[in-house]
Amino acid sequence: MMKKNALYLTIAAGLVLLNLPKSVLAQAPPFYSIYSLGANTTGLSISQDGTYVTGLYYNTNGGFSNPQAGFLWTQSGGAVTLPAAGPTNYVDVSPNAVNNSGMVAGAVSTTTFGANALPVLYSNTSSATVLPLPAASSVGKPYGINNAGTVAGTIQSDGSWYAATFTPTSATVLTQTPTSGAILQYAFGIANSGRVAGQAGSLTGLSGYYLDPDASNAVDLGSLPGGEGNTVAFSISGSGGYITGYSGAGPFIYQPETATMTAIPMLAEWTSGEGRSVNDLGWVVGYGSAGTSIPFLFNGDSTYSLQDLLEGPTAAGWDMVSGTGNAALGISDNGIITGRALFEGVTTGFVMIPVPEPSTYALLGLGAVAMFVALRRRRIL
């Protein structure tokens, strides 16, 4: 009887979901519970499936100074410190990206400013490997990793930065250029197909680009009005279907399939903003500025301050509108968000989980399928 009741509840949940108008489903803002990563931390990135979060510890709150080792966080296990990597004087760790296997791409350096950075690949929290660099370079920084374990980033050679990809056995400098002739300087993200996105530079300024594996040329993303010469792509979704960043003073979302760049609406008081992460739904997180820094979510339809999306008792003590360092830096395909904000006046990394949790959404979907099958069977009979 209990199993039958559970099935009926599941089907009923699916029925409720199906009865909602599509416009409501598309436009209703999500709501979130929020969880702390600890005082003086930042959540830097999240895996596509939402299982893993990377972050930084800090000894002091002011200026994000004196960093300690980075960490890998899961909801079940909490934060686990990443193992040491590189020479003993490499004390600064920046775990910039993580994939669905818990592999972390990060940089270790000798100072808090990233001096002498080396690219590192962490195998979950069990081991760390310094990635190879090209012969002409002794400095490199990773920024993205895909589910195959390929890392995207940059290397320094003769004082200049060049976009590159890394594996445990090789480093490849991306020498292709857009038709403008700009130099690919940074690869900030990499899709599961190997498509990378990032920043190119020329005498006329900065431009965003994407580059497919084995392509002879990169693709210039163009710009928003007023953004010519000042456009950067910070993130690409796992499928490679969406790219986000900033152009001029505003955040954008770009779709390679249609070669269209669309401005993400900014809240009324904002004067600037940046998109920092995008998922396969086309949802973007980042931050807008109005004297302070305000993390936002764009759900493909509207832009919301994350403060307005907090719900329930976990929201107490969080301030996402007063600090100058607040930011949303990562979003998974199931809508989980990570970043940093003020908690009781202290800069604190956070993980925001949708209410209901993604597993509940799956249950609702299951109910919809079960109801459809039941109705279809009745119609056949």
VOPAGU-2260 file (C-alpha; in pm, 1 decimal, decimal comma):
REM VOPAGU-2260
SITE   aa  ch    i         X         Y         Z
SITE  MET   A    0       0,0       0,0       0,0
SITE  MET   A    1     285,5     241,4      81,4
SITE  LYS   A    2     442,0     186,2    -262,8
SITE  LYS   A    3     105,7     241,9    -430,8
SITE  ASN   A    4      50,9     563,8    -233,0
SITE  ALA   A    5     398,2     685,5    -331,2
SITE  LEU   A    6     317,7     615,3    -696,1
SITE  TYR   A    7      -9,9     806,0    -669,9
SITE  LEU   A    8     171,4    1101,3    -510,2
SITE  THR   A    9     428,2    1099,4    -786,9
SITE  ILE   A   10     160,5    1092,3   -1056,4
SITE  ALA   A   11     -27,8    1371,8    -878,3
SITE  ALA   A   12     286,9    1584,1    -868,1
SITE  GLY   A   13     330,5    1530,9   -1241,1
SITE  LEU   A   14     -32,6    1627,8   -1297,4
SITE  VAL   A   15      16,6    1955,8   -1112,4
SITE  LEU   A   16     325,0    2028,3   -1319,1
SITE  LEU   A   17     149,7    1953,9   -1647,6
SITE  ASN   A   18    -147,2    2174,5   -1556,0
SITE  LEU   A   19      75,1    2481,8   -1522,9
SITE  PRO   A   20      77,0    2706,4   -1830,0
SITE  LYS   A   21     408,4    2696,1   -2020,6
SITE  SER   A   22     447,2    3071,0   -1976,6
SITE  VAL   A   23     439,5    3027,9   -1598,8
SITE  LEU   A   24     699,4    2750,3   -1611,6
SITE  ALA   A   25     926,7    2963,4   -1828,7
SITE  GLN   A   26     896,4    3286,2   -1632,0
SITE  ALA   A   27     853,1    3185,0   -1268,3
SITE  PRO   A   28    1176,9    3263,5   -1079,3
SITE  PRO   A   29    1347,8    2976,1    -899,1
SITE  PHE   A   30    1394,5    2994,1    -521,8
SITE  TYR   A   31    1691,4    2869,6    -326,3
SITE  SER   A   32    1825,9    2748,0       3,1
SITE  ILE   A   33    2181,0    2868,7      72,3
SITE  TYR   A   34    2470,1    2691,6     244,0
SITE  SER   A   35    2798,0    2834,4     371,4
SITE  LEU   A   36    3139,5    2714,2     255,6
SITE  GLY   A   37    3290,2    2874,3     565,7
SITE  ALA   A   38    3405,9    3220,2     669,8
SITE  ASN   A   39    3667,9    3385,9     447,5
SITE  THR   A   40    3610,5    3159,8     148,4
SITE  THR   A   41    3501,8    3189,3    -213,6
SITE  GLY   A   42    3316,6    2932,2    -422,5
SITE  LEU   A   43    3491,7    2946,0    -759,9
SITE  SER   A   44    3331,8    2682,5    -980,4
SITE  ILE   A   45    3084,4    2394,6    -992,7
SITE  SER   A   46    3072,5    2077,0   -1200,2
SITE  GLN   A   47    2813,2    2050,5   -1475,3
SITE  ASP   A   48    2610,8    1796,1   -1276,6
SITE  GLY   A   49    2627,1    2002,9    -954,9
SITE  THR   A   50    2814,0    1736,7    -754,5
SITE  TYR   A   51    3141,0    1922,8    -694,2
SITE  VAL   A   52    3232,6    2280,3    -598,2
SITE  THR   A   53    3582,9    2426,0    -581,9
SITE  GLY   A   54    3684,9    2715,5    -363,1
SITE  LEU   A   55    3950,0    2914,5    -178,8
SITE  TYR   A   56    4027,1    2967,9     187,2
SITE  TYR   A   57    4165,0    3299,9     315,0
SITE  ASN   A   58    4344,5    3382,9     639,5
SITE  THR   A   59    4190,8    3729,2     654,3
SITE  ASN   A   60    3876,5    3889,0     518,6
SITE  GLY   A   61    4016,7    4225,4     408,4
SITE  GLY   A   62    4135,4    4228,7      49,1
SITE  PHE   A   63    4120,6    3849,4      19,1
SITE  SER   A   64    4481,6    3833,4     135,5
SITE  ASN   A   65    4701,8    3548,0     253,3
SITE  PRO   A   66    4525,1    3261,0      79,6
SITE  GLN   A   67    4562,4    2906,4     197,6
SITE  ALA   A   68    4510,7    2586,6       3,4
SITE  GLY   A   69    4206,8    2543,1    -217,3
SITE  PHE   A   70    3931,2    2291,7    -149,4
SITE  LEU   A   71    3682,1    2060,6    -315,5
SITE  TRP   A   72    3330,7    2057,5    -166,4
SITE  THR   A   73    3044,5    1809,9    -192,1
SITE  GLN   A   74    2708,7    1826,3     -18,6
SITE  SER   A   75    2768,9    1493,8     154,2
SITE  GLY   A   76    3134,5    1537,5     249,0
SITE  GLY   A   77    3179,0    1913,1     293,2
SITE  ALA   A   78    3506,2    2086,3     205,1
SITE  VAL   A   79    3823,3    1877,8     165,3
SITE  THR   A   80    4157,3    2054,0     120,2
SITE  LEU   A   81    4332,0    1986,8    -209,7
SITE  PRO   A   82    4678,6    1827,1    -189,3
SITE  ALA   A   83    4995,5    2035,2    -221,7
SITE  ALA   A   84    5139,6    2075,7    -571,0
SITE  GLY   A   85    5453,5    2224,3    -723,2
SITE  PRO   A   86    5767,0    2342,1    -538,9
SITE  THR   A   87    5735,6    2409,4    -165,9
SITE  ASN   A   88    5732,7    2789,2    -214,1
SITE  TYR   A   89    5416,8    2767,5    -425,2
SITE  VAL   A   90    5168,7    2862,2    -153,8
SITE  ASP   A   91    4882,1    3024,9    -345,3
SITE  VAL   A   92    4621,9    2790,9    -493,5
SITE  SER   A   93    4344,5    2886,7    -734,3
SITE  PRO   A   94    4120,7    2583,9    -817,3
SITE  ASN   A   95    3939,3    2745,9   -1108,3
SITE  ALA   A   96    3730,6    2463,2   -1255,6
SITE  VAL   A   97    3598,7    2112,9   -1182,6
SITE  ASN   A   98    3435,3    1843,6   -1394,5
SITE  ASN   A   99    3179,1    1571,4   -1321,7
SITE  SER   A  100    3453,2    1329,5   -1209,9
SITE  GLY   A  101    3586,5    1569,7    -948,6
SITE  MET   A  102    3898,5    1650,2   -1152,3
SITE  VAL   A  103    4008,3    2005,6   -1069,1
SITE  ALA   A  104    4204,8    2243,4   -1293,9
SITE  GLY   A  105    4392,5    2502,3   -1093,3
SITE  ALA   A  106    4701,3    2718,0   -1068,0
SITE  VAL   A  107    4965,2    2728,2    -796,8
SITE  SER   A  108    5189,7    3031,3    -757,2
SITE  THR   A  109    5442,6    3190,5    -526,8
SITE  THR   A  110    5235,7    3498,0    -434,2
SITE  THR   A  111    4875,1    3603,1    -387,1
SITE  PHE   A  112    4905,0    3789,1    -718,4
SITE  GLY   A  113    4966,0    3469,6    -916,4
SITE  ALA   A  114    5338,0    3518,0    -979,2
SITE  ASN   A  115    5521,3    3228,0   -1147,6
SITE  ALA   A  116    5195,0    3035,5   -1186,3
SITE  LEU   A  117    5199,7    2669,0   -1281,4
SITE  PRO   A  118    4901,8    2470,1   -1416,7
SITE  VAL   A  119    4790,1    2179,2   -1198,9
SITE  LEU   A  120    4542,5    1895,8   -1246,0
SITE  TYR   A  121    4398,2    1749,4    -925,1
SITE  SER   A  122    4250,0    1400,1    -938,3
SITE  ASN   A  123    3967,4    1465,6    -696,0
SITE  THR   A  124    4147,7    1515,4    -361,6
SITE  SER   A  125    4384,5    1219,0    -392,9
SITE  SER   A  126    4671,5    1357,3    -603,0
SITE  ALA   A  127    4799,7    1659,6    -794,3
SITE  THR   A  128    4999,7    1675,4   -1117,0
SITE  VAL   A  129    5178,5    1981,5   -1253,5
SITE  LEU   A  130    5078,9    1996,9   -1619,5
SITE  PRO   A  131    5343,7    2032,3   -1892,9
SITE  LEU   A  132    5419,6    2368,3   -2053,5
SITE  PRO   A  133    5552,5    2445,3   -2403,0
SITE  ALA   A  134    5930,7    2470,9   -2432,3
SITE  ALA   A  135    5923,0    2851,1   -2460,3
SITE  SER   A  136    5712,1    2899,3   -2146,8
SITE  SER   A  137    5755,9    2858,4   -1771,9
SITE  VAL   A  138    5420,7    3006,0   -1663,4
SITE  GLY   A  139    5067,1    2882,5   -1723,3
SITE  LYS   A  140    4719,0    2916,0   -1575,3
SITE  PRO   A  141    4415,5    2687,9   -1623,1
SITE  TYR   A  142    4062,3    2829,4   -1618,7
SITE  GLY   A  143    3836,0    2552,4   -1745,9
SITE  ILE   A  144    3806,5    2173,6   -1768,4
SITE  ASN   A  145    3564,5    1949,7   -1957,1
SITE  ASN   A  146    3435,2    1606,0   -1867,0
SITE  ALA   A  147    3709,0    1439,7   -2074,3
SITE  GLY   A  148    3970,1    1607,1   -1851,9
SITE  THR   A  149    4102,9    1848,7   -2113,8
SITE  VAL   A  150    4203,9    2178,9   -1956,0
SITE  ALA   A  151    4173,4    2527,4   -2107,7
SITE  GLY   A  152    4386,0    2821,4   -2001,4
SITE  THR   A  153    4680,5    3037,2   -2095,3
SITE  ILE   A  154    5059,9    3031,7   -2107,8
SITE  GLN   A  155    5310,1    3314,9   -2093,0
SITE  SER   A  156    5590,4    3346,6   -2345,0
SITE  ASP   A  157    5821,6    3645,8   -2390,8
SITE  GLY   A  158    5596,9    3854,0   -2166,1
SITE  SER   A  159    5276,5    3786,8   -2361,4
SITE  TRP   A  160    4982,2    3556,4   -2289,0
SITE  TYR   A  161    4856,5    3295,4   -2533,5
SITE  ALA   A  162    4550,4    3072,5   -2507,6
SITE  ALA   A  163    4632,3    2705,0   -2463,2
SITE  THR   A  164    4488,8    2364,4   -2380,0
SITE  PHE   A  165    4651,7    2110,1   -2151,5
SITE  THR   A  166    4646,0    1736,0   -2093,3
SITE  PRO   A  167    4864,5    1539,3   -1848,4
SITE  THR   A  168    5113,0    1476,7   -2131,9
SITE  SER   A  169    5101,9    1787,6   -2352,0
SITE  ALA   A  170    5027,1    2156,7   -2389,8
SITE  THR   A  171    4894,7    2308,2   -2712,6
SITE  VAL   A  172    4914,3    2680,1   -2786,3
SITE  LEU   A  173    4611,1    2800,2   -2983,1
SITE  THR   A  174    4767,9    2985,5   -3272,7
SITE  GLN   A  175    4449,1    3020,3   -3479,1
SITE  THR   A  176    4306,4    3368,2   -3510,9
SITE  PRO   A  177    3968,0    3521,9   -3594,8
SITE  THR   A  178    3942,0    3692,2   -3933,5
SITE  SER   A  179    4033,7    4016,9   -3755,6
SITE  GLY   A  180    4379,3    3875,3   -3687,4
SITE  ALA   A  181    4349,5    3913,6   -3308,9
SITE  ILE   A  182    4570,8    3689,6   -3092,8
SITE  LEU   A  183    4393,4    3433,8   -2874,2
SITE  GLN   A  184    4519,3    3526,3   -2527,0
SITE  TYR   A  185    4302,8    3331,9   -2281,1
SITE  ALA   A  186    4084,5    3021,9   -2304,5
SITE  PHE   A  187    3848,6    3069,2   -2010,0
SITE  GLY   A  188    3616,0    2775,4   -2076,3
SITE  ILE   A  189    3601,4    2447,2   -2264,8
SITE  ALA   A  190    3295,4    2246,5   -2373,0
SITE  ASN   A  191    3281,2    1868,1   -2373,8
SITE  SER   A  192    3335,1    1873,5   -2752,3
SITE  GLY   A  193    3663,8    2061,4   -2703,8
SITE  ARG   A  194    3521,0    2395,8   -2818,0
SITE  VAL   A  195    3693,0    2673,0   -2620,3
SITE  ALA   A  196    3588,2    3031,0   -2553,0
SITE  GLY   A  197    3780,3    3325,3   -2417,3
SITE  GLN   A  198    3956,1    3652,8   -2484,4
SITE  ALA   A  199    4148,8    3765,7   -2790,4
SITE  GLY   A  200    4352,6    4084,2   -2815,6
SITE  SER   A  201    4462,0    4320,7   -3090,5
SITE  LEU   A  202    4562,6    4683,1   -3136,3
SITE  THR   A  203    4192,5    4775,1   -3142,4
SITE  GLY   A  204    4115,9    4616,0   -2805,7
SITE  LEU   A  205    3965,3    4296,5   -2665,5
SITE  SER   A  206    3723,2    4058,8   -2834,0
SITE  GLY   A  207    3545,2    3740,6   -2734,1
SITE  TYR   A  208    3589,5    3428,0   -2942,5
SITE  TYR   A  209    3520,0    3057,7   -2966,8
SITE  LEU   A  210    3733,5    2794,6   -3138,9
SITE  ASP   A  211    3637,3    2443,1   -3241,3
SITE  PRO   A  212    3888,8    2156,5   -3242,3
SITE  ASP   A  213    4085,0    2138,1   -3569,3
SITE  ALA   A  214    3924,5    2460,0   -3697,0
SITE  SER   A  215    4156,5    2681,9   -3900,7
SITE  ASN   A  216    4009,4    3003,1   -3759,2
SITE  ALA   A  217    3848,1    3118,9   -3437,9
SITE  VAL   A  218    3507,5    3288,4   -3449,0
SITE  ASP   A  219    3475,6    3647,4   -3328,0
SITE  LEU   A  220    3161,6    3685,6   -3114,6
SITE  GLY   A  221    3104,7    4046,6   -3213,7
SITE  SER   A  222    2981,8    4290,0   -2950,3
SITE  LEU   A  223    2685,7    4465,3   -2798,2
SITE  PRO   A  224    2628,6    4830,6   -2897,2
SITE  GLY   A  225    2909,3    5030,4   -2738,0
SITE  GLY   A  226    3112,5    4718,3   -2664,5
SITE  GLU   A  227    3344,8    4726,1   -2964,6
SITE  GLY   A  228    3701,4    4661,2   -2850,3
SITE  ASN   A  229    3590,0    4562,7   -2499,7
SITE  THR   A  230    3429,1    4218,0   -2515,5
SITE  VAL   A  231    3538,7    3906,2   -2322,5
SITE  ALA   A  232    3390,3    3554,5   -2309,1
SITE  PHE   A  233    3427,9    3402,9   -1960,8
SITE  SER   A  234    3229,9    3078,8   -1984,6
SITE  ILE   A  235    3091,5    2820,8   -2225,2
SITE  SER   A  236    2825,6    2562,6   -2142,4
SITE  GLY   A  237    2904,0    2191,7   -2139,5
SITE  SER   A  238    2733,9    2135,2   -2475,3
SITE  GLY   A  239    2904,9    2440,5   -2625,2
SITE  GLY   A  240    2565,1    2588,8   -2710,8
SITE  TYR   A  241    2592,3    2901,4   -2492,4
SITE  ILE   A  242    2869,1    3150,1   -2410,8
SITE  THR   A  243    2861,4    3437,9   -2163,1
SITE  GLY   A  244    3081,7    3728,2   -2057,6
SITE  TYR   A  245    3066,0    4104,0   -2093,0
SITE  SER   A  246    3061,6    4348,3   -2381,2
SITE  GLY   A  247    3116,9    4712,3   -2299,4
SITE  ALA   A  248    2937,9    4769,1   -1968,9
SITE  GLY   A  249    2689,0    4482,1   -1987,2
SITE  PRO   A  250    2662,9    4102,0   -1965,6
SITE  PHE   A  251    2567,2    3897,0   -2270,3
SITE  ILE   A  252    2464,0    3549,5   -2379,3
SITE  TYR   A  253    2583,8    3422,6   -2716,3
SITE  GLN   A  254    2458,8    3123,7   -2918,3
SITE  PRO   A  255    2711,4    2984,4   -3170,0
SITE  GLU   A  256    2438,1    2797,7   -3358,1
SITE  THR   A  257    2272,9    3123,4   -3464,5
SITE  ALA   A  258    2574,9    3353,9   -3420,0
SITE  THR   A  259    2366,2    3587,7   -3205,1
SITE  MET   A  260    2476,5    3792,9   -2905,5
SITE  THR   A  261    2196,8    3909,1   -2675,8
SITE  ALA   A  262    2224,1    4159,3   -2393,0
SITE  ILE   A  263    2125,5    4020,5   -2053,1
SITE  PRO   A  264    1885,9    4267,1   -1888,3
SITE  MET   A  265    2043,0    4456,0   -1599,4
SITE  LEU   A  266    1849,7    4569,6   -1293,2
SITE  ALA   A  267    1746,3    4933,8   -1293,0
SITE  GLU   A  268    2016,4    5062,8   -1059,0
SITE  TRP   A  269    2308,6    4880,6   -1222,4
SITE  THR   A  270    2567,5    5064,8   -1427,2
SITE  SER   A  271    2763,7    4756,8   -1538,3
SITE  GLY   A  272    2764,5    4379,5   -1517,0
SITE  GLU   A  273    2939,8    4058,5   -1618,6
SITE  GLY   A  274    2820,0    3708,1   -1698,4
SITE  ARG   A  275    3059,2    3461,2   -1534,0
SITE  SER   A  276    2906,5    3117,1   -1589,8
SITE  VAL   A  277    2641,8    2963,6   -1817,1
SITE  ASN   A  278    2474,4    2621,7   -1819,0
SITE  ASP   A  279    2310,2    2409,9   -2088,1
SITE  LEU   A  280    1969,9    2567,9   -2018,1
SITE  GLY   A  281    2109,7    2907,9   -2112,2
SITE  TRP   A  282    2093,9    3024,7   -1748,6
SITE  VAL   A  283    2367,4    3273,6   -1659,2
SITE  VAL   A  284    2509,1    3387,7   -1326,3
SITE  GLY   A  285    2740,6    3680,4   -1264,7
SITE  TYR   A  286    2726,3    4016,8   -1093,3
SITE  GLY   A  287    2606,6    4368,6   -1154,3
SITE  SER   A  288    2742,9    4688,9   -1009,1
SITE  ALA   A  289    2565,6    4982,6    -847,6
SITE  GLY   A  290    2837,4    5103,3    -612,4
SITE  THR   A  291    2825,2    4757,3    -459,4
SITE  SER   A  292    2847,9    4418,4    -630,0
SITE  ILE   A  293    2521,5    4222,9    -662,3
SITE  PRO   A  294    2517,7    3857,3    -777,5
SITE  PHE   A  295    2247,4    3777,1   -1032,1
SITE  LEU   A  296    2073,3    3490,1   -1208,1
SITE  PHE   A  297    1940,4    3523,4   -1563,3
SITE  ASN   A  298    1702,1    3233,8   -1633,3
SITE  GLY   A  299    1669,5    3289,9   -2005,9
SITE  ASP   A  300    1381,4    3529,6   -1954,1
SITE  SER   A  301    1450,8    3768,3   -1663,6
SITE  THR   A  302    1734,4    3879,6   -1438,6
SITE  TYR   A  303    1707,8    3837,6   -1060,6
SITE  SER   A  304    1922,2    3950,9    -770,2
SITE  LEU   A  305    2022,9    3633,4    -584,3
SITE  GLN   A  306    1920,8    3801,4    -258,5
SITE  ASP   A  307    1560,2    3802,1    -379,2
SITE  LEU   A  308    1570,0    3430,3    -456,0
SITE  LEU   A  309    1669,2    3313,5    -106,3
SITE  GLU   A  310    1395,7    3129,5      79,5
SITE  GLY   A  311    1355,2    2967,6     419,5
SITE  PRO   A  312    1560,0    2976,4     740,2
SITE  THR   A  313    1897,5    2936,9     565,9
SITE  ALA   A  314    1860,5    3290,4     422,8
SITE  ALA   A  315    1910,4    3455,4     763,0
SITE  GLY   A  316    2235,4    3652,6     795,6
SITE  TRP   A  317    2318,3    3665,8     424,6
SITE  ASP   A  318    2377,4    4004,2     257,1
SITE  MET   A  319    2427,1    3995,6    -119,5
SITE  VAL   A  320    2370,1    4364,6    -187,5
SITE  SER   A  321    2606,3    4558,3      42,0
SITE  GLY   A  322    2950,8    4415,1     -26,9
SITE  THR   A  323    3189,3    4512,4    -305,4
SITE  GLY   A  324    3317,9    4156,4    -355,2
SITE  ASN   A  325    2986,6    3972,4    -392,0
SITE  ALA   A  326    2971,8    3749,7    -699,6
SITE  ALA   A  327    2805,2    3443,3    -847,3
SITE  LEU   A  328    3080,1    3250,0   -1026,8
SITE  GLY   A  329    2939,3    2911,1   -1121,3
SITE  ILE   A  330    2609,7    2743,7   -1215,7
SITE  SER   A  331    2544,8    2375,9   -1285,1
SITE  ASP   A  332    2303,9    2230,9   -1538,8
SITE  ASN   A  333    2055,1    2162,4   -1257,0
SITE  GLY   A  334    2068,5    2523,4   -1138,3
SITE  ILE   A  335    2299,9    2498,1    -835,6
SITE  ILE   A  336    2499,5    2820,4    -789,7
SITE  THR   A  337    2827,2    2901,0    -614,3
SITE  GLY   A  338    3011,0    3224,6    -539,2
SITE  ARG   A  339    3069,8    3458,2    -245,9
SITE  ALA   A  340    2873,5    3715,0     -45,0
SITE  LEU   A  341    2859,7    3860,2     304,9
SITE  PHE   A  342    2738,9    3640,5     587,1
SITE  GLU   A  343    2707,1    3834,9     912,8
SITE  GLY   A  344    2954,0    4087,3     768,7
SITE  VAL   A  345    3222,8    3834,6     665,8
SITE  THR   A  346    3305,3    3736,6     308,0
SITE  THR   A  347    3178,7    3379,7     280,4
SITE  GLY   A  348    3160,1    3130,4      -2,1
SITE  PHE   A  349    2816,1    2986,6     -70,2
SITE  VAL   A  350    2631,0    2711,2    -250,5
SITE  MET   A  351    2269,7    2784,6    -345,4
SITE  ILE   A  352    2045,9    2482,5    -412,6
SITE  PRO   A  353    1705,3    2517,5    -581,2
SITE  VAL   A  354    1390,9    2461,8    -373,3
SITE  PRO   A  355    1272,3    2196,0    -431,8
SITE  GLU   A  356    1610,0    2029,4    -484,9
SITE  PRO   A  357    1698,9    1897,9    -833,9
SITE  SER   A  358    1614,1    1539,9    -727,2
SITE  THR   A  359    1259,6    1658,2    -654,1
SITE  TYR   A  360    1233,2    1810,9    -999,9
SITE  ALA   A  361    1330,9    1469,2   -1135,8
SITE  LEU   A  362    1052,1    1316,7    -926,6
SITE  LEU   A  363     803,1    1565,0   -1069,9
SITE  GLY   A  364     917,5    1477,9   -1419,5
SITE  LEU   A  365     880,3    1109,3   -1338,6
SITE  GLY   A  366     528,1    1177,6   -1221,4
SITE  ALA   A  367     447,4    1353,9   -1546,4
SITE  VAL   A  368     576,1    1058,0   -1746,9
SITE  ALA   A  369     383,8     809,4   -1531,0
SITE  MET   A  370      65,1    1010,3   -1569,8
SITE  PHE   A  371     109,8    1032,0   -1947,0
SITE  VAL   A  372     160,6     655,0   -1971,2
SITE  ALA   A  373    -147,2     590,1   -1754,5
SITE  LEU   A  374    -363,0     821,3   -1964,8
SITE  ARG   A  375    -235,3     671,6   -2288,3
SITE  ARG   A  376    -301,7     317,8   -2163,1
SITE  ARG   A  377    -656,0     415,3   -2062,0
SITE  ARG   A  378    -715,0     569,3   -2405,0
SITE  ILE   A  379    -593,0     251,5   -2578,0
SITE  LEU   A  380    -812,9      31,8   -2360,3
